[in-house]
Amino acid sequence: MRTLLTRLRTRLRSRLRGDAGMNTAEYAVGTLAAVAFAGLLLKVLTSDSVQAALAGVVDRALQ
């Protein structure tokens, strides 16, 4: 009886325990999202209006 309860408790714990990490498909989606965000950030930071605003901030900081 004790062995049966131990097995049931072990099985229940393993089913209730969540995944701690990502599998390969999740890594692929996460990497794709990171690359897309980096591309968007690059596009925004290299735009003329953002570069002018950043240059203004740097000029004011150096005066």
GIKAFEN-V8464 format. One line per field, one symbol per residue. ss: DSSP state (~ for helix, > for strand, _ for the rest). phi: phi as a letter, one per 30 degrees, with the letter a starting at -180 (. if undefined). psi: psi as a letter, one per 30 degrees, with the letter a starting at -180 (. if undefined). A space follows every 50 residues. Layout:
ss = ???
phi = ???
psi = ???
This chain:
ss = _~~~~~~~~~~~~~~~_______~~~~~~~~~~~~~~~~~~~~~~__~~~ ~~~~~~~~~~~~_
phi = .dddddddddddddddddddbccddddddddddddddddddddddcdddd ddddddddddddd
psi = eeeeeeeeeeeeeeefklkfakaeeeeeeeeeeeeeeeeeeeeefgleee eeeeeeeeeeef.
